[in-house]
């Protein structure tokens, strides 16, 4: 299957300029997508464009991840009801630096001859002069056409500043700059970017007499009508310090049956046959949530790696896998150990809770046990002065639980 047809099968083509499919089939294309550096991490809403770049690279094309270090100082009005809070140059630069490691999980920056590149439009936008920009770029834009763009029309009643109004000129200028300097002929983005992308294609045609194309991806939605990438706890980030690997995995595992096949096509490398088999499994036994589990595994592995996925799976097995056994605890990496000799007179239950990292102090562990919030090997304990004997171990390990979410394994060290 060629690239464009694969993107269509995966539901990733919302619209494209005429000739895009033919160009991708016949040429080695340099393509870019812009990423807004308004936070220290990308979020799951960035995954579809990242996957689009990665799919292009696997088909031999050259991807560019363009960090909006310059345009990020303005703010894109597309899809926004209010003007963004403007960030300082230092904040934007720090956020841009945080994106590279996340992009490296998907894009090969060292592969020849189509290595991915990460560029920053601050390198040219922060130095361009106002008069030069108005003369060389601004003169090619009609104000009436700019005001007809959907992203602008939606903001006219509530108000849009000239700063945001000018954003589409800057984005078009980016496309022109990349066309001139690295031969970029394709820009991709979300469907709300269509007007800005077409404006860049038009600018290249007017200034350079060249051809450029645009392809826009659908905005990811949920069948439940909630915003994709949001939970009760807030945004789901790719950075584990902002969204834990466990919560990240659970976000995908919680996917609605109505959305899971679509998300498998969007966010994984699974083939048509793989996804058809998962869809059939869901129809046979919906309660097993087989497609959701595979989706969570594939995306967690892609974003956080095999080690993180293994840890999350071990944690899930502990929390949801039924009563602990010596065999099941051997599959889990212990978080701490206590010397066997210490058990000669018994180890305080509070010490087990502390060793498991489920309390920050002995007094907190005492209160948790007293309130009935602790279990050892799935047996609730209520006496904070209780001693745990070696005979209570399952093999050489203890499962220590705090409520429904906190679980860890402590090992007996020889």
C-alpha positions in Angstrom: 0.0 0.0 0.0 1.4 3.4 -0.9 1.7 6.2 1.6 -1.3 8.3 0.6 -3.6 5.2 0.5 -2.3 4.1 3.9 -3.0 7.5 5.4 -6.5 7.4 3.8 -7.2 3.9 5.2 -6.1 5.1 8.7 -8.5 8.0 8.4 -5.6 10.5 8.6 -6.4 12.6 5.5 -9.0 15.2 6.2 -8.1 17.2 3.1 -5.2 17.8 0.7 -4.4 20.1 -2.1 -4.7 18.8 -5.6 -1.6 16.9 -6.7 -0.5 15.9 -3.2 -1.1 12.1 -3.7 0.7 12.1 -7.1 3.7 14.0 -5.6 4.0 11.6 -2.7 3.9 8.6 -5.1 6.5 10.0 -7.5 8.9 12.2 -5.5 11.0 12.1 -2.4 9.4 14.9 -0.4 10.5 17.2 2.4 7.6 17.8 4.7 7.1 19.8 7.8 4.7 20.1 10.7 4.8 22.9 13.3 4.7 22.3 17.0 3.7 25.0 19.4 6.3 25.4 22.3 3.7 26.7 24.8 4.4 24.0 27.4 7.4 22.0 28.6 6.0 18.8 27.1 4.0 17.7 24.1 0.7 16.1 24.9 -1.3 13.3 23.4 -3.0 15.8 21.0 0.4 16.1 19.3 0.7 12.3 18.6 -1.3 12.3 15.4 0.9 14.9 13.6 4.0 13.1 15.1 2.8 9.8 13.7 2.1 11.5 10.3 5.7 12.6 10.1 7.0 9.2 11.2 4.9 7.4 8.5 6.3 9.8 5.9 9.8 9.0 7.0 9.2 5.2 6.9 8.1 5.7 3.3 11.4 7.4 2.4 10.4 11.1 2.8 12.3 13.7 4.9 10.4 15.1 7.9 11.0 18.4 9.6 9.6 19.1 13.1 9.4 22.8 13.2 9.3 24.3 16.7 7.4 27.6 16.7 10.0 29.5 18.8 9.1 32.6 16.8 5.4 32.1 16.1 5.0 30.9 19.7 5.5 34.5 20.8 2.4 35.4 18.8 0.0 32.6 19.3 -2.2 30.9 16.7 -5.9 31.9 16.9 -7.0 28.7 15.1 -9.4 26.8 17.4 -9.0 29.3 20.2 -11.8 31.4 21.6 -9.5 33.8 23.5 -6.1 35.2 23.0 -3.3 33.2 24.5 -1.1 34.4 27.3 2.2 35.4 25.6 5.3 33.7 26.8 8.8 35.1 27.2 11.6 34.2 24.9 13.3 32.2 27.7 10.1 30.3 28.4 9.6 29.4 24.8 13.3 28.4 24.3 13.1 26.1 27.4 10.0 24.5 26.2 11.5 23.9 22.7 14.4 22.1 24.2 12.1 19.7 26.0 10.5 18.5 22.8 13.5 16.9 21.1 13.7 13.8 23.4 10.0 13.1 22.9 10.2 13.5 19.1 13.2 11.1 19.0 11.0 8.3 20.2 9.2 8.5 16.8 11.6 10.1 14.3 15.1 9.0 13.3 17.3 12.0 13.4 20.5 10.1 12.3 19.1 8.1 9.4 20.6 8.9 5.9 19.5 10.0 3.4 16.2 11.1 4.9 17.1 12.0 8.4 14.6 13.9 10.4 15.4 17.5 11.3 14.2 19.7 14.1 14.2 23.4 13.2 13.1 26.5 15.0 11.4 29.4 13.2 12.9 31.7 15.8 16.1 31.4 13.8 14.7 33.5 11.0 11.6 35.2 12.4 13.3 36.9 15.3 15.7 38.6 13.0 13.5 39.7 10.1 12.9 43.4 9.9 9.3 44.8 10.0 9.6 46.8 6.8 11.3 44.0 5.0 8.6 41.6 6.1 5.8 43.9 5.0 7.4 44.5 1.7 8.4 41.0 0.8 5.6 38.9 2.4 2.7 41.2 3.5 2.1 42.6 0.1 1.0 39.2 -1.2 -1.9 39.0 1.2 -5.4 40.4 0.9 -7.0 41.6 4.1 -10.4 40.6 2.9 -9.2 37.0 2.2 -7.4 36.9 5.6 -10.6 38.0 7.4 -12.6 35.2 5.5 -10.5 32.5 7.2 -12.6 30.5 9.6 -10.1 30.9 12.4 -10.4 34.7 12.2 -14.2 34.8 11.6 -14.9 32.9 14.7 -12.9 35.5 16.7 -14.3 38.7 15.2 -17.2 39.0 17.7 -15.1 38.3 20.8 -12.2 40.3 19.4 -8.8 39.4 17.8 -5.7 41.4 18.2 -3.5 42.4 15.2 -0.9 40.2 16.8 -2.9 37.0 16.3 -4.4 38.3 13.1 -0.9 38.4 11.6 -0.2 34.8 12.5 -1.1 33.3 9.1 1.4 35.6 7.5 4.2 34.3 9.7 3.2 30.7 9.1 3.1 31.3 5.3 6.6 32.9 5.6 7.8 29.8 7.4 6.7 27.6 4.5 8.4 30.0 2.0 11.6 30.0 4.0 11.7 26.2 4.2 10.9 25.9 0.5 13.9 28.2 -0.3 16.4 26.7 2.1 15.7 23.0 2.3 13.4 22.3 -0.6 10.3 21.7 1.5 7.2 21.2 -0.7 4.6 19.8 1.8 3.2 21.2 5.0 0.9 19.1 7.2 -1.2 20.0 10.2 -4.6 19.8 11.8 -7.7 20.6 9.8 -8.0 23.9 11.6 -4.7 24.9 9.9 -6.1 24.5 6.4 -6.4 28.2 5.7 -2.8 29.0 7.0 -1.4 26.1 5.0 -3.1 27.1 1.7 -1.8 30.6 2.3 1.7 29.3 2.4 1.2 27.3 -0.8 -0.1 30.5 -2.5 2.8 32.6 -1.2 5.4 30.1 -2.6 3.6 30.2 -6.0 3.5 34.0 -6.1 7.1 34.6 -4.9 9.0 31.6 -6.3 6.7 30.4 -9.0 7.0 27.0 -7.4 4.5 24.3 -6.4 3.8 23.4 -2.8 1.2 21.3 -1.3 -0.8 20.9 2.0 -2.3 17.9 3.7 -4.4 18.3 6.9 -5.2 15.7 9.5 -8.6 15.3 11.2 -9.0 16.8 14.7 -9.1 13.9 17.0 -12.5 13.6 18.8 -14.2 11.1 21.2 -17.6 9.6 20.6 -18.6 10.6 24.1 -18.3 14.2 23.1 -15.4 15.0 25.5 -12.2 16.6 24.4 -9.5 14.1 23.4 -6.5 14.1 25.6 -8.2 15.4 28.7 -9.2 13.5 31.8 -10.6 14.6 35.2 -7.0 15.2 36.2 -6.3 17.5 33.2 -4.1 17.2 30.1 -2.4 13.9 29.3 1.2 14.7 28.6 4.0 12.7 27.0 6.4 13.7 29.8 6.3 11.1 32.6 6.9 13.9 35.2 3.6 15.5 34.2 1.6 12.4 33.5 2.8 9.1 35.1 3.4 6.1 32.8 0.6 4.3 34.8 -1.9 7.1 34.2 -0.8 7.4 30.6 -1.4 3.7 30.0 -4.8 3.9 31.8 -5.9 6.8 29.6 -5.6 4.6 26.5 -7.0 1.5 28.2 -10.1 3.5 29.1 -10.8 4.3 25.4 -14.5 3.9 24.4 -15.4 0.9 22.3 -16.6 3.3 19.6 -13.2 5.0 19.4 -10.7 2.2 19.9 -10.4 0.9 16.3 -10.0 4.5 15.0 -7.3 5.2 17.6 -5.5 1.9 16.7 -5.3 3.2 13.1 -4.1 6.6 14.2 -1.6 5.9 16.9 -0.1 2.5 16.3 2.0 0.7 13.6 -0.4 -2.3 13.6 -1.3 -3.5 10.1 -4.8 -3.9 8.6 -4.8 -7.6 9.5 -3.8 -6.9 13.1 -6.5 -4.3 13.6 -9.1 -6.4 11.9 -8.3 -9.3 14.3 -8.6 -7.0 17.3 -12.0 -5.6 16.0 -13.2 -9.2 15.6 -12.1 -10.0 19.2 -14.0 -7.0 20.5 -17.2 -8.1 18.7 -16.8 -11.6 20.2 -16.1 -10.5 23.8 -16.4 -6.8 24.4 -15.8 -7.1 28.1 -12.3 -8.4 27.6 -11.2 -5.0 26.2 -8.6 -6.7 24.1 -8.2 -3.8 21.6 -8.0 -1.3 24.4 -5.2 -3.3 26.1 -3.3 -3.6 22.8 -3.7 0.2 22.2 -2.4 1.0 25.7 0.5 -1.3 25.2 1.5 0.0 21.8 1.3 3.7 22.6 2.9 3.4 26.1 5.8 1.5 24.5 6.2 4.1 21.8 6.2 7.0 24.1 7.9 5.6 27.2 9.7 2.5 26.1 9.6 -1.2 26.9 10.8 -0.8 30.5 8.1 1.6 31.4 5.5 -0.6 29.8 6.7 -3.6 31.8 6.5 -1.7 35.0 3.0 -0.5 34.2 1.9 -4.1 33.4 3.4 -5.4 36.6 1.5 -2.7 38.5 -1.7 -3.5 36.7 -1.3 -7.2 37.5 -0.8 -6.4 41.2 -3.8 -4.1 41.4 -6.2 -5.9 39.2 -4.9 -9.5 38.9 -6.7 -11.0 41.9 -5.2 -12.3 45.1 -1.4 -12.3 45.2 0.6 -15.5 45.1 4.2 -16.4 45.5 4.4 -17.0 41.7 2.7 -13.7 40.8 4.9 -11.6 43.1 8.0 -13.1 41.4 7.0 -11.4 38.2 7.1 -8.0 39.9 10.2 -5.9 40.5 10.5 -5.1 44.3 10.8 -1.5 45.3 12.8 -2.2 48.5 14.2 -5.0 50.6 14.4 -5.8 54.3 17.1 -8.2 55.6 15.9 -11.6 56.6 17.6 -11.3 60.1 15.2 -8.4 60.9 12.3 -10.8 60.8 13.6 -12.9 63.7 11.4 -10.8 66.1 9.0 -9.5 63.5 9.1 -6.3 61.4 6.6 -3.5 62.2 3.8 -3.2 59.7 4.5 0.6 59.6 8.1 -0.2 58.4 6.7 -2.3 55.5 4.5 0.6 54.5 7.4 3.0 54.7 9.7 0.7 52.7 7.1 0.3 50.0 7.0 4.0 49.6 3.3 4.3 50.5 3.9 6.7 53.3 6.3 9.6 53.9 6.7 9.1 57.6 6.1 6.6 60.4 3.2 8.7 61.7 1.5 8.7 58.3 2.0 4.9 58.0 0.5 4.6 61.5 -2.6 6.6 60.6 -3.1 4.7 57.3 -3.1 1.3 59.1 -5.3 2.6 61.9 -7.8 3.9 59.4 -8.0 0.5 57.6 -6.3 1.6 54.5 -3.5 -0.9 54.3 -3.3 -4.6 53.3 -0.4 -7.0 53.3 -0.6 -9.8 50.8 -4.3 -8.8 50.3 -5.1 -9.2 54.0 -6.3 -6.0 55.6 -4.5 -4.9 58.8 -5.9 -2.5 61.4 -3.4 -2.6 64.2 -0.6 -0.1 63.5 1.6 -1.8 66.1 1.3 -5.2 64.4 4.5 -7.2 63.6 4.9 -9.0 60.4 6.6 -12.4 60.5 8.6 -14.2 57.8 5.9 -16.9 57.7 3.5 -14.4 56.3 5.7 -13.9 53.2 4.6 -15.3 49.8 7.9 -16.9 48.8 10.3 -14.1 49.8 8.1 -11.2 49.1 5.2 -9.1 50.5 2.6 -7.2 48.5 1.8 -4.0 50.3 -1.3 -2.1 49.3 -2.7 1.3 50.2 -6.3 1.7 49.1 -7.1 0.8 45.5 -4.2 2.6 43.8 -1.0 2.3 45.8 0.7 -1.1 45.5 4.3 -2.2 45.8 6.4 -5.3 46.5 9.0 -5.5 49.3 11.5 -8.3 49.2 13.2 -10.3 51.9 17.0 -9.9 51.4 19.3 -12.8 52.3 
